[in-house]
Amino acid sequence: MLEVKNLCKHFGGIKAVDGCTFSAEAGAITALIGPNGAGKTTAFNCISRTMQPTSGEVWLDGGRIDGLRPSQVTGAGLSRTFQISRNLADMTVVENMVVQSKLNGWRDWFKPAISPEERDKAMDILDFLGITRIAHEDGSNLSYGQKKLMDFGALLMSDPKIILLDEPAGGVNPSLLEEIIGHIRKLNERGLTVLIVEHNMDLIMRLSHKVVVMAQGRVICDGPPEIVRKDPAVLDAYLGGVLEEEAA
């Protein structure tokens, strides 16, 4: 579904992403992990075209997307969340979601601000997430966890082939974390491909079919979670301290 080939992003002399190559198979949950500063979020930004890569290629479902605008990338079937919610505070939850609906041509500009079909679709997604009660709340009134769920729901409005989740567990309580894990699993069971950046190793090991490990802008290992967690390079670069704590 997604192929990243020799992706690079340089900031002057700093190589944040340095020849990064990996793939995310269709219908699978792939995790992108690594220590702080490994280049994970920068890679996400380059893949989604919210940041222009220095060089390299990104392919989505057989088509190259690294030269597209962000809206075109979304139209091609890739949607993402951000570490920090980017909701529009003066708009309701439903309005925030409809903003991310896919445009199907210039005629869409002459339709009502929210069509009945879009409203129904947004409500169906909110029902799936169990948060229909906040449908008409302003974004400014939401809790941190509610914003996380709204962002998660909003990216589904464009009918993506693959979703990129940037630290979905960051800052959420254990109860909400279990909800998020359940939602990701259900969507994946329906055939949606998922690429996730996350520091919560328990979540990664429970949820992922494949783990890609980055360090210093490069991929140092990839494979099934049970193999990756035993790889000497990974233990040295990142997981060693976590696994030692678990063992203790």
C-alpha positions in Angstrom: 0.0 0.0 0.0 2.8 2.4 0.9 6.4 2.4 -0.2 9.0 4.8 1.0 12.2 4.8 -1.0 15.5 6.4 0.1 13.6 9.3 1.7 15.7 12.2 2.9 14.9 15.5 4.7 17.8 17.8 5.5 17.8 21.0 7.5 21.0 22.6 6.5 23.7 20.2 7.8 21.2 18.2 9.9 19.9 15.0 8.3 16.6 14.5 10.1 15.7 11.7 7.7 18.6 10.1 5.9 17.9 7.5 3.2 14.8 6.0 4.9 13.3 3.0 3.1 10.4 0.9 4.3 6.9 -0.3 3.3 3.5 -0.7 4.8 1.6 -3.7 3.5 -2.1 -3.4 2.5 -4.5 -4.5 5.2 -1.8 -4.5 7.9 -0.9 -2.4 10.9 2.7 -1.1 10.6 4.4 0.7 13.5 7.2 3.2 13.0 9.2 3.5 16.2 12.5 4.9 17.5 14.1 7.1 20.1 13.3 10.9 20.3 15.0 12.6 17.3 15.0 9.5 15.2 13.1 11.3 12.4 9.8 9.5 12.7 7.5 12.5 12.6 9.6 14.2 10.0 9.2 11.1 7.8 5.4 11.3 8.5 5.4 14.9 7.4 7.3 14.1 4.2 5.0 11.2 3.4 1.8 13.3 3.9 3.4 16.2 2.1 2.9 18.6 5.0 6.7 19.0 4.5 8.7 18.8 1.3 11.3 16.0 1.3 14.9 16.8 0.2 14.9 13.7 -2.0 13.5 10.2 -2.3 10.2 8.7 -3.4 6.9 7.9 -1.8 4.4 5.5 -3.5 0.8 5.0 -2.5 -1.0 2.0 -4.0 1.2 2.0 -7.0 1.2 5.7 -7.7 3.9 8.2 -6.8 2.7 10.9 -4.4 5.9 12.8 -3.2 5.3 15.5 -5.8 1.6 16.1 -4.9 0.0 18.8 -2.8 -1.3 17.7 0.7 -4.9 17.9 -0.6 -4.0 15.7 -3.5 -2.3 13.2 -1.2 -5.6 13.0 0.8 -7.5 12.6 -2.4 -5.2 9.7 -3.4 -6.3 7.9 -0.2 -3.9 8.9 2.6 -5.0 10.7 5.7 -3.2 11.5 8.9 -3.5 12.8 12.5 -1.0 15.1 14.3 0.5 14.9 17.7 -1.3 18.1 18.7 -4.9 18.5 17.7 -5.5 20.9 14.8 -9.2 21.3 15.3 -10.9 24.6 14.5 -12.0 25.9 17.9 -15.0 28.0 16.7 -16.6 25.1 14.7 -18.6 22.2 16.0 -17.3 18.6 16.0 -19.4 17.8 12.9 -18.2 20.9 11.1 -14.6 20.0 12.0 -15.1 16.5 10.5 -16.9 17.7 7.3 -14.0 20.1 6.6 -11.9 16.9 5.9 -14.4 15.4 3.4 -13.0 14.6 0.0 -13.9 17.0 -2.8 -15.2 15.2 -5.9 -14.9 18.1 -8.3 -15.5 21.9 -8.8 -19.3 21.4 -8.4 -18.8 20.6 -4.7 -17.9 24.3 -4.1 -21.5 25.2 -5.0 -23.2 22.7 -2.6 -24.4 23.6 0.9 -21.7 24.0 3.5 -22.7 20.6 4.9 -24.7 18.3 2.8 -27.2 15.8 4.3 -24.9 13.0 3.1 -21.9 14.5 4.8 -23.8 15.1 8.0 -25.0 11.5 8.1 -21.5 10.2 7.4 -20.0 12.3 10.2 -22.7 11.1 12.6 -22.1 7.4 11.6 -18.4 7.8 12.4 -19.1 9.5 15.7 -21.5 6.7 16.5 -18.7 4.2 15.7 -16.4 6.1 18.1 -19.1 6.3 20.8 -19.1 10.1 20.9 -22.3 11.3 19.2 -23.1 13.2 22.3 -20.4 15.8 21.4 -21.5 16.2 17.8 -22.6 19.8 18.2 -20.0 20.9 20.8 -17.6 23.6 19.7 -14.0 22.4 19.4 -13.0 24.8 22.2 -15.2 23.0 24.7 -13.7 19.5 24.2 -11.4 17.7 26.6 -8.0 16.5 25.4 -9.3 12.9 24.9 -12.4 14.1 23.0 -10.1 16.1 20.7 -8.1 12.9 20.0 -11.2 11.0 19.2 -12.6 13.8 17.0 -9.3 14.0 15.1 -9.4 10.2 14.6 -12.9 10.4 13.3 -12.2 13.3 11.0 -9.5 11.5 9.0 -12.1 8.8 8.2 -14.3 11.4 6.4 -12.1 11.2 3.2 -12.5 7.4 2.9 -8.8 6.8 3.1 -6.9 3.6 1.9 -4.3 4.2 4.7 -4.3 6.2 7.8 -1.2 7.6 9.5 -1.6 8.0 13.3 1.0 10.2 15.0 1.2 9.2 18.7 -2.5 8.4 19.2 -1.8 7.2 22.7 0.1 10.3 23.8 -1.3 11.9 26.9 -4.5 9.8 27.1 -5.7 7.8 30.1 -5.6 4.0 30.1 -9.4 3.7 29.6 -9.3 5.9 26.5 -6.2 4.1 25.3 -8.1 0.8 25.2 -10.9 2.5 23.3 -8.4 3.8 20.7 -6.8 0.3 20.4 -10.2 -1.2 19.8 -11.2 1.3 17.1 -7.9 0.8 15.3 -8.4 -3.0 15.4 -12.0 -2.8 14.1 -11.0 -0.5 11.2 -8.1 -2.8 10.3 -10.4 -5.8 10.4 -12.5 -3.9 7.8 -9.4 -3.8 5.5 -8.0 -0.3 6.4 -4.2 -0.1 6.3 -2.6 1.7 9.3 0.8 3.2 9.8 1.4 4.4 13.4 4.1 6.3 15.2 4.0 5.6 18.9 6.3 5.5 22.0 3.9 3.2 23.9 5.7 -0.1 23.5 2.9 -2.1 25.0 0.5 -0.7 22.4 2.9 -1.4 19.6 3.6 -5.0 20.5 -0.1 -5.7 21.0 -1.4 -4.0 17.9 1.2 -4.2 15.1 1.8 -6.8 12.5 5.1 -5.2 11.5 7.5 -2.8 13.2 9.9 -0.5 11.5 12.6 0.9 13.7 14.4 4.3 13.0 17.5 5.7 14.6 19.3 8.8 13.5 17.1 9.2 10.4 17.6 5.7 9.1 15.8 2.4 9.3 17.9 0.0 11.3 15.4 -3.0 11.5 12.0 -4.1 10.4 9.9 -7.2 10.9 7.3 -8.8 13.2 7.2 -7.4 16.7 8.4 -10.6 18.4 11.5 -10.5 16.1 12.2 -6.8 16.3 12.1 -6.6 20.1 15.0 -9.2 20.2 17.2 -7.6 17.5 20.5 -6.4 19.0 20.6 -3.2 17.1 17.1 -2.3 18.4 18.0 -3.2 21.9 21.0 -1.0 21.7 19.3 2.0 20.0 16.0 2.1 21.8 14.2 -0.9 23.4 16.9 -2.0 25.8 15.9 0.3 28.6 12.2 -0.4 28.1 12.6 -4.2 28.1 14.9 -4.1 31.1 12.2 -2.2 33.1 9.6 -4.7 32.0 11.8 -7.6 33.1 12.4 -5.9 36.5 
